[in-house]
Amino acid sequence: MKLKNKLFIIFIMTLLIFFLRIINVLQYENELANPFVMASMIAFFSFISISIQENIDHNYQQQKVYYQNLNILKYILSILVIILHLRPFLHYSNELDLAFNNIVSRICVPMFFIITGYFVAKKEKEKSHYIDTYIKRTIPLYLTWSLIYLPVILMTAIQYLPTINEYLVKINVPILLLILLVIVLLPILLIITLCYSGVYYHLWYFPAVMLSLFVLKKWKEKYKLNYLFIISFFLLLFGATETYYGVLPLSIKELVTYYYNIFFTTRNFLFFGLFYVVLGYKMGSKEKTYTKNCFVKLIISCFFLAFEAIILHDFHRLDSNILLSCIPVTYYLFISTIYITNHINLKIKWNQYSKYYYLFHPMIIFIVSLIFKGVNQFPILNISIVLMLTHILSLVMIKYNQKKYVSKRGCNE
């Protein structure tokens, strides 16, 4: 690596450390704001960053790609999603809650979309109808887990029955009309739920990824993919209005409010998933995916992501699902990840664990909150219990699938 690039990394790390000091992540109370400590952090992180960038450049020149790294990354991201849904730092530290909930965790789902889009493009080169195969394989998984979560939904809904009953008494709807409305509207509501938000809060990802791939497939049959990429970016901009709601001009705010009054959120395939799936697909369509100084650019992107989240923190937001700085962060993170040398030779099914962590964790969170009352007061203990139980259930599921596969293979032979 050239000297100017090394000096640039040191400069960026210096800015980042001082930025953390300005926002009070580094404080005199915890001794992290000590000048010697800050200088040591700059030196340490600069050395690590330079070493990683040199490693990435070397592997790219040698044409070494480590796809296994993406499975490990997905595993780490699935843990971050679990911690995000626990929101453990909310009553412990405003700075930690901001850093984790509105910065670090916001890259998780976009990365899942990108990785899916990337490998779909790679698989499609071997099997032209792979998108159809992927969707057909995902539908049973999605419907099965939707059924699994129905009891959790019903148990959650029970607490709202008195409010619903009070409202029905107030409007005085005849019982026969009410039954008729339920019979007519329930199937429609179920279809909308399955195709839009999912029956439980984490299951929205599955219709989002399937519909994104379906649109992508149909689009590229007739039009250039670049056009869809541009359109999906503008759709993402609309999706981001829920995050930027407080800084929008009044005229635009009034306009988007009509949407949110009906659909509640832009966390769906059209305004969120489509862009990242198409981005991943475009990356996977190329013979080589690489950008010069990608790790340095990742650090800079992280700096802007933190800055964006902190600026928006003081404004009114409907939600914080979409931060625009996540686009360069996830793009450069993906490239950096596949070119970092992997010395981990553990035979762990990272991909399977990440999938079941994602699927199981809301149920575990719900059960733990019922059994261990007040566990939210102890963030580390809460995280430990949920992660342990989620891991155990995931391990059982993986072992069951392995046994089922071996048994099926034996019958075929």
C-alpha positions as a printed NumPy array, in Angstrom:
array([[  0.   ,   0.   ,   0.   ],
       [  1.251,   3.473,  -0.871],
       [  2.327,   5.82 ,   1.925],
       [ -0.368,   8.38 ,   1.047],
       [ -3.069,   5.738,   1.476],
       [ -1.672,   4.782,   4.888],
       [ -1.587,   8.433,   5.973],
       [ -5.151,   8.839,   4.743],
       [ -6.295,   5.904,   6.898],
       [ -4.571,   7.405,   9.941],
       [ -6.289,  10.734,   9.234],
       [ -9.707,   9.05 ,   8.955],
       [ -9.2  ,   7.097,  12.181],
       [ -8.183,  10.312,  13.958],
       [-11.385,  12.009,  12.793],
       [-13.463,   9.016,  13.883],
       [-11.952,   8.899,  17.38 ],
       [-12.474,  12.635,  17.847],
       [-16.021,  12.243,  16.563],
       [-16.676,   9.61 ,  19.241],
       [-15.313,  12.069,  21.794],
       [-17.635,  14.843,  20.574],
       [-20.736,  12.663,  20.9  ],
       [-19.639,  11.561,  24.409],
       [-19.047,   7.895,  23.603],
       [-15.511,   8.551,  24.877],
       [-15.855,  10.303,  28.223],
       [-13.527,  11.429,  31.007],
       [-15.75 ,   9.524,  33.432],
       [-14.818,   6.216,  31.777],
       [-11.214,   7.419,  31.155],
       [-11.569,   6.882,  27.399],
       [-11.277,  10.628,  26.738],
       [ -7.752,  10.677,  28.174],
       [ -5.427,  12.082,  25.416],
       [ -3.007,   9.163,  25.796],
       [ -5.853,   6.635,  25.513],
       [ -7.257,   8.39 ,  22.445],
       [ -3.82 ,   8.505,  20.776],
       [ -3.369,   4.794,  21.523],
       [ -6.779,   4.03 ,  20.   ],
       [ -5.89 ,   6.006,  16.855],
       [ -2.594,   4.113,  16.503],
       [ -4.197,   0.718,  17.17 ],
       [ -7.182,   1.118,  14.83 ],
       [ -5.003,   2.673,  12.116],
       [ -2.638,  -0.31 ,  12.266],
       [ -5.554,  -2.768,  12.104],
       [ -7.197,  -0.892,   9.203],
       [ -3.977,  -0.693,   7.18 ],
       [ -3.301,  -4.404,   7.741],
       [ -6.826,  -5.36 ,   6.653],
       [ -6.695,  -3.19 ,   3.514],
       [ -3.331,  -4.698,   2.536],
       [ -4.765,  -8.191,   3.094],
       [ -7.812,  -7.387,   0.933],
       [ -5.654,  -5.965,  -1.872],
       [ -3.369,  -9.006,  -1.789],
       [ -6.238, -11.507,  -1.978],
       [ -7.86 ,  -9.613,  -4.831],
       [ -4.598,  -9.661,  -6.789],
       [ -4.306, -13.402,  -6.107],
       [ -8.001, -13.861,  -7.063],
       [ -8.828, -15.407,  -3.695],
       [-12.469, -15.016,  -2.706],
       [-13.708, -16.192,   0.716],
       [-17.45 , -16.718,   0.415],
       [-17.445, -18.527,   3.768],
       [-16.864, -15.109,   5.343],
       [-20.363, -14.071,   4.279],
       [-21.882, -16.951,   6.242],
       [-19.918, -15.878,   9.315],
       [-21.033, -12.285,   8.726],
       [-24.672, -13.409,   8.492],
       [-24.243, -15.27 ,  11.783],
       [-22.899, -12.13 ,  13.473],
       [-25.681, -10.015,  11.952],
       [-28.344, -12.432,  13.196],
       [-27.002, -11.968,  16.744],
       [-27.114,  -8.197,  16.257],
       [-30.76 ,  -8.473,  15.145],
       [-31.587, -10.398,  18.33 ],
       [-29.927,  -7.739,  20.494],
       [-31.709,  -5.022,  18.503],
       [-35.111,  -6.579,  19.217],
       [-34.229,  -6.869,  22.917],
       [-33.291,  -3.148,  23.026],
       [-31.152,  -3.807,  26.143],
       [-29.466,  -0.399,  26.396],
       [-32.641,   1.711,  26.261],
       [-32.73 ,   2.38 ,  30.028],
       [-29.014,   1.872,  30.588],
       [-27.244,   4.403,  28.357],
       [-28.659,   6.81 ,  25.752],
       [-25.323,   6.855,  23.909],
       [-25.083,   3.049,  23.748],
       [-28.721,   2.756,  22.69 ],
       [-28.175,   5.296,  19.907],
       [-24.937,   3.65 ,  18.766],
       [-26.435,   0.164,  18.648],
       [-30.102,   0.673,  17.809],
       [-29.767,   3.485,  15.244],
       [-26.295,   2.855,  13.796],
       [-24.75 ,  -0.629,  14.075],
       [-27.93 ,  -2.7  ,  13.772],
       [-29.284,  -0.787,  10.751],
       [-26.907,  -2.568,   8.369],
       [-28.194,  -6.062,   9.253],
       [-31.283,  -6.473,   7.06 ],
       [-29.803,  -4.598,   4.044],
       [-26.831,  -6.988,   4.207],
       [-29.182,  -9.998,   4.225],
       [-30.894,  -8.631,   1.101],
       [-27.584,  -7.935,  -0.675],
       [-26.139, -11.369,   0.109],
       [-29.322, -13.06 ,  -1.146],
       [-29.352, -11.017,  -4.365],
       [-25.644, -11.705,  -4.927],
       [-25.86 , -15.485,  -4.634],
       [-29.08 , -15.654,  -6.629],
       [-27.191, -13.99 ,  -9.503],
       [-24.3  , -16.46 ,  -9.123],
       [-26.626, -19.474,  -9.004],
       [-28.574, -18.2  , -11.997],
       [-25.464, -18.545, -14.14 ],
       [-25.602, -22.285, -13.446],
       [-29.381, -22.642, -13.431],
       [-31.343, -20.11 , -15.475],
       [-34.602, -20.553, -13.518],
       [-32.993, -20.367, -10.087],
       [-35.204, -17.461,  -8.912],
       [-38.287, -19.653,  -9.401],
       [-36.566, -22.442,  -7.475],
       [-35.611, -20.08 ,  -4.661],
       [-39.152, -18.702,  -4.304],
       [-40.757, -22.171,  -4.413],
       [-38.324, -23.351,  -1.729],
       [-38.94 , -20.303,   0.494],
       [-42.767, -20.306,   0.407],
       [-43.204, -23.533,   2.485],
       [-40.598, -22.297,   4.984],
       [-42.386, -18.961,   5.326],
       [-45.869, -20.468,   5.685],
       [-44.641, -23.036,   8.22 ],
       [-43.099, -20.391,  10.451],
       [-46.156, -18.201,  10.06 ],
       [-48.219, -21.049,  11.51 ],
       [-45.673, -21.592,  14.294],
       [-46.02 , -17.955,  15.351],
       [-49.837, -17.924,  15.321],
       [-50.108, -18.97 ,  19.014],
       [-47.694, -16.175,  19.978],
       [-49.839, -13.673,  18.065],
       [-53.042, -14.952,  19.703],
       [-51.479, -14.736,  23.171],
       [-50.37 , -11.184,  22.428],
       [-53.796, -10.254,  21.035],
       [-55.62 , -11.456,  24.168],
       [-54.479,  -8.417,  26.128],
       [-56.232,  -6.144,  23.599],
       [-59.615,  -7.919,  23.81 ],
       [-61.064,  -5.601,  26.492],
       [-60.186,  -2.547,  24.381],
       [-61.697,  -4.115,  21.253],
       [-64.842,  -5.126,  23.155],
       [-65.204,  -1.613,  24.586],
       [-64.903,  -0.133,  21.097],
       [-67.5  ,  -2.548,  19.638],
       [-69.957,  -1.713,  22.415],
       [-69.421,   1.99 ,  21.774],
       [-70.156,   1.786,  18.023],
       [-73.01 ,  -0.693,  18.644],
       [-72.461,  -3.015,  15.669],
       [-75.097,  -5.786,  15.331],
       [-73.616,  -9.196,  16.09 ],
       [-74.678, -10.712,  12.734],
       [-73.067,  -7.854,  10.812],
       [-69.913,  -8.265,  12.881],
       [-69.72 , -11.997,  12.093],
       [-70.275, -11.273,   8.396],
       [-67.509,  -8.659,   8.39 ],
       [-65.103, -11.096,  10.06 ],
       [-65.906, -13.839,   7.513],
       [-65.398, -11.456,   4.574],
       [-62.453,  -9.425,   5.853],
       [-60.404, -12.115,   7.609],
       [-59.186, -13.878,   4.407],
       [-58.333, -10.497,   2.845],
       [-56.489,  -9.418,   5.989],
       [-54.601, -12.724,   6.069],
       [-53.465, -12.375,   2.428],
       [-52.351,  -8.76 ,   2.979],
       [-50.497,  -9.765,   6.14 ],
       [-48.705, -12.682,   4.464],
       [-47.697, -10.609,   1.431],
       [-46.859,  -7.383,   3.243],
       [-45.872,  -7.355,   6.902],
       [-45.715, -11.017,   7.879],
       [-47.8  , -12.498,  10.702],
       [-45.06 , -11.617,  13.219],
       [-42.698,  -8.65 ,  13.228],
       [-39.577, -10.426,  11.863],
       [-41.319, -12.492,   9.182],
       [-41.797,  -9.479,   6.867],
       [-38.339, -10.28 ,   5.458],
       [-39.565, -13.375,   3.598],
       [-42.326, -11.789,   1.469],
       [-39.987,  -8.825,   0.942],
       [-37.178, -10.945,  -0.494],
       [-39.503, -13.18 ,  -2.536],
       [-41.444, -10.285,  -4.074],
       [-38.199,  -8.41 ,  -4.776],
       [-36.793, -11.398,  -6.652],
       [-40.088, -11.906,  -8.499],
       [-40.122,  -8.269,  -9.674],
       [-36.433,  -8.479, -10.602],
       [-37.032, -11.634, -12.66 ],
       [-39.996, -10.188, -14.554],
       [-38.251,  -6.858, -15.123],
       [-35.028,  -8.217, -16.596],
       [-36.978, -10.359, -19.053],
       [-38.019,  -7.147, -20.884],
       [-35.906,  -4.235, -19.643],
       [-32.396,  -3.352, -18.57 ],
       [-31.569,  -4.045, -14.942],
       [-29.985,  -0.6  , -14.521],
       [-33.403,   1.03 , -14.988],
       [-34.857,  -1.08 , -12.181],
       [-31.865,  -0.181, -10.016],
       [-32.566,   3.549, -10.518],
       [-36.315,   3.148,  -9.924],
       [-35.727,   1.057,  -6.792],
       [-33.376,   3.753,  -5.468],
       [-36.1  ,   6.388,  -5.751],
       [-38.523,   3.986,  -4.074],
       [-35.975,   3.605,  -1.27 ],
       [-35.865,   7.396,  -0.953],
       [-39.61 ,   7.365,  -0.379],
       [-39.145,   4.552,   2.12 ],
       [-36.624,   6.696,   3.978],
       [-39.296,   9.338,   4.654],
       [-40.229,   7.406,   7.806],
       [-36.707,   8.052,   9.117],
       [-36.433,  11.618,   7.79 ],
       [-40.025,  12.539,   8.658],
       [-39.003,  15.311,  11.051],
       [-36.831,  17.13 ,   8.499],
       [-39.256,  16.929,   5.576],
       [-40.925,  20.096,   4.237],
       [-44.524,  20.412,   5.435],
       [-45.985,  19.837,   1.939],
       [-44.117,  16.533,   1.506],
       [-44.863,  15.527,   5.092],
       [-48.602,  15.962,   4.499],
       [-48.37 ,  13.902,   1.323],
       [-46.509,  10.928,   2.839],
       [-48.768,  10.99 ,   5.897],
       [-51.62 ,   9.699,   3.704],
       [-49.499,   6.628,   2.932],
       [-48.528,   6.   ,   6.573],
       [-52.138,   6.341,   7.744],
       [-52.995,   3.33 ,   5.57 ],
       [-49.834,   1.194,   5.382],
       [-48.106,   2.222,   8.656],
       [-44.557,   1.505,   7.44 ],
       [-42.251,   1.437,   4.402],
       [-40.449,  -1.613,   5.768],
       [-41.492,  -3.821,   2.856],
       [-40.238,  -5.164,  -0.444],
       [-41.139,  -2.112,  -2.55 ],
       [-39.61 ,   0.664,  -0.457],
       [-36.812,  -1.259,   1.234],
       [-35.989,  -4.762,   0.038],
       [-36.104,  -4.24 ,  -3.731],
       [-33.175,  -1.801,  -3.915],
       [-30.793,  -3.941,  -1.86 ],
       [-31.754,  -7.193,  -3.62 ],
       [-31.164,  -5.539,  -7.011],
       [-27.855,  -4.096,  -5.745],
       [-26.727,  -7.552,  -4.615],
       [-27.88 ,  -9.08 ,  -7.89 ],
       [-25.934,  -6.491,  -9.904],
       [-22.811,  -7.243,  -7.849],
       [-23.267, -10.99 ,  -8.366],
       [-23.774, -10.544, -12.116],
       [-20.246,  -9.196, -12.489],
       [-17.313, -11.543, -12.965],
       [-15.405,  -9.744, -10.195],
       [-16.782,  -7.568,  -7.434],
       [-14.112,  -5.204,  -6.19 ],
       [-13.546,  -1.542,  -5.439],
       [-10.142,   0.001,  -4.792],
       [ -9.495,   0.939,  -1.145],
       [-12.824,  -0.649,  -0.191],
       [-11.981,  -0.978,   3.493],
       [-10.923,   2.667,   3.721],
       [-14.203,   3.62 ,   2.029],
       [-16.049,   1.368,   4.494],
       [-14.538,   3.31 ,   7.406],
       [-15.535,   6.64 ,   5.819],
       [-19.061,   5.315,   5.156],
       [-19.367,   4.221,   8.792],
       [-18.372,   7.726,   9.821],
       [-21.188,   9.206,   7.712],
       [-23.655,   6.584,   8.974],
       [-22.904,   7.567,  12.571],
       [-23.146,  11.251,  11.697],
       [-26.483,  10.745,   9.908],
       [-27.972,   8.77 ,  12.805],
       [-26.88 ,  11.335,  15.39 ],
       [-28.267,  14.283,  13.389],
       [-31.625,  12.531,  12.9  ],
       [-31.802,  11.409,  16.526],
       [-33.097,  14.809,  17.68 ],
       [-35.826,  14.978,  15.01 ],
       [-39.227,  13.298,  15.002],
       [-39.078,   9.928,  13.246],
       [-41.852,   7.464,  12.459],
       [-39.213,   4.732,  12.545],
       [-35.496,   4.285,  11.836],
       [-35.429,   1.349,   9.422],
       [-33.84 ,   3.141,   6.453],
       [-30.679,   5.226,   6.689],
       [-29.22 ,   6.236,   3.336],
       [-25.638,   5.901,   4.557],
       [-26.306,   2.172,   4.879],
       [-25.97 ,   1.924,   1.081],
       [-22.195,   2.591,   0.905],
       [-21.608,   0.863,   4.26 ],
       [-23.213,  -2.408,   3.153],
       [-21.661,  -2.231,  -0.326],
       [-18.098,  -1.782,   0.943],
       [-18.651,  -4.186,   3.841],
       [-19.683,  -6.911,   1.408],
       [-16.598,  -6.4  ,  -0.798],
       [-14.25 ,  -6.182,   2.177],
       [-15.718,  -9.34 ,   3.702],
       [-15.215, -11.625,   0.714],
       [-11.548, -10.643,   0.296],
       [-10.402, -10.887,   3.93 ],
       [ -8.338, -14.027,   4.568],
       [-10.306, -16.572,   6.568],
       [ -8.261, -18.662,   8.996],
       [-11.338, -20.053,  10.735],
       [-11.507, -23.765,   9.917],
       [-14.265, -24.659,  12.352],
       [-16.876, -26.926,  10.801],
       [-19.793, -24.816,  11.933],
       [-22.921, -24.403,   9.855],
       [-22.861, -20.598,  10.132],
       [-25.535, -20.178,   7.474],
       [-27.938, -22.574,   9.178],
       [-27.412, -21.007,  12.593],
       [-28.048, -17.506,  11.238],
       [-31.304, -18.677,   9.635],
       [-32.658, -20.363,  12.75 ],
       [-31.437, -17.593,  15.052],
       [-33.515, -15.206,  12.97 ],
       [-36.553, -17.488,  12.931],
       [-36.547, -18.553,  16.593],
       [-35.478, -15.447,  18.498],
       [-38.801, -13.499,  18.708],
       [-40.47 , -16.571,  20.224],
       [-37.65 , -16.919,  22.751],
       [-37.851, -13.205,  23.622],
       [-41.61 , -13.566,  24.162],
       [-41.257, -16.682,  26.367],
       [-38.379, -15.233,  28.413],
       [-40.388, -12.043,  29.059],
       [-43.251, -14.189,  30.416],
       [-41.153, -16.501,  32.584],
       [-38.459, -14.121,  33.83 ],
       [-40.371, -11.039,  34.931],
       [-38.158,  -7.979,  35.238],
       [-35.236,  -9.527,  33.346],
       [-35.155,  -6.372,  31.195],
       [-33.591,  -4.628,  34.179],
       [-30.443,  -6.736,  33.637],
       [-29.361,  -6.252,  29.973],
       [-26.414,  -8.68 ,  29.938],
       [-28.407, -11.427,  31.658],
       [-31.349, -10.904,  29.301],
       [-29.122, -11.084,  26.215],
       [-27.338, -14.19 ,  27.574],
       [-30.554, -16.104,  28.317],
       [-32.154, -15.293,  24.945],
       [-28.988, -16.113,  22.963],
       [-28.425, -19.375,  24.859],
       [-31.985, -20.62 ,  24.371],
       [-32.036, -19.502,  20.729],
       [-28.77 , -21.343,  20.107],
       [-30.021, -24.536,  21.767],
       [-33.241, -24.588,  19.714],
       [-31.3  , -23.826,  16.527],
       [-28.852, -26.637,  17.277],
       [-31.721, -29.077,  17.841],
       [-33.301, -28.007,  14.543],
       [-30.028, -28.381,  12.622],
       [-29.386, -31.844,  14.109],
       [-32.952, -32.881,  13.275],
       [-32.546, -31.747,   9.654],
       [-29.22 , -33.593,   9.387],
       [-30.775, -36.8  ,  10.711],
       [-33.758, -36.388,   8.38 ],
       [-31.426, -35.831,   5.396],
       [-29.296, -38.905,   6.207],
       [-32.406, -41.033,   6.669],
       [-33.908, -39.856,   3.376],
       [-30.608, -40.417,   1.56 ],
       [-30.402, -43.955,   2.986],
       [-33.92 , -44.763,   1.767],
       [-33.094, -43.537,  -1.743],
       [-30.005, -45.727,  -1.896]])
